[in-house]
């Protein structure tokens, strides 16, 4: 539940009776008029049989578009003024030291920028598919190295900086997606931002937060990214979940982790949560044990410590878990984290081995 410029949403659908009624009903569920964006987007994305009358379909389609725009504005504003430094950079460097693959359900670009700063990741190759910069739509410049990325950042729900070239229909062809961002470019390219924007589609390639994940199958890029994630997870010797609550409504994620990690020993799964009360901790454990029934009690860290570090992952047959920064380790796996918890608070991450097929 939250405010997604809800008053502006009301204004945008004023005069549309079906859309207005649905939005008002959702706001009335909360005393402050907040909306559950996942529930509301699911409702207008997956229409009911009785919706196919009068102008309801057109109004709900328009409302869905406005909700997507509000959702993207919320993500963009959350990044305003956020500097890629400190804990996020330390976290990215630790991932680089470990050769860890990062799998995330987040849409934002903060970790992308931090990983690039390490020099071991680039956006052309690092997303699990070849993704050209958006500047290629107006220029043949090749300012960034063509080398392959040492690390992978697999964004399972898409990304706010993955944009389709203008004129490509949805679902978007794999080679029509470019990455549009400031952090991967050089200063003179900022002068062409307006030119670049005119060559791009109206919205980025993301799967909005709806309960139905049909978009994951529809988008070729996401099919490839999920396949890469499955391969990395299947080959992992250790997996750490960071700040991910394992919501029961995300069936696709449950299937992914259940099937890809079926052979991983329970003691090689580490869960670092943000819960700090008994009820939250119990819920976290129940959610994970619904997928991994035999996770030992000591593999849960249910409250971020004042000093927290990064996950330690190991490859099948070859440990890479050298203790650093005072991390206490056992059997090649972390028993706690050190350094500030800010990085954990920003991400729903799964860290896995980097040597998948």
Secondary structure, DSSP 8 states (H G I E B T S, - for coil): -B-SSHHHHHHHTTT-HHHHHHHHHHHTTSTT--B-HHHHHHHHHS--GGGSSTTHHHHHHHHHHHHHHHHHHHHHHHHTT--S-THHHHHHHHHHHHT-EEEE----SHHHHHHHHTTS--TTTTTSS--EEGGGGT-----S--S--SS-EEETTEEEEEEEETT--SS--GGGEEE--STTS-GGGGGGHHHHHTTEEEEEEE--S-S--HHHHH-HHHHHHHHHHHHHHHHBS-EEEES----TT-HHHHHHHHHHTTTS-GGGEEEE----SHHHHHHHHHHHHTTSTT--GGGEE-S--SS-------BTTB------TT--EETTEESS--S-SHHHHH--EEEE-S---
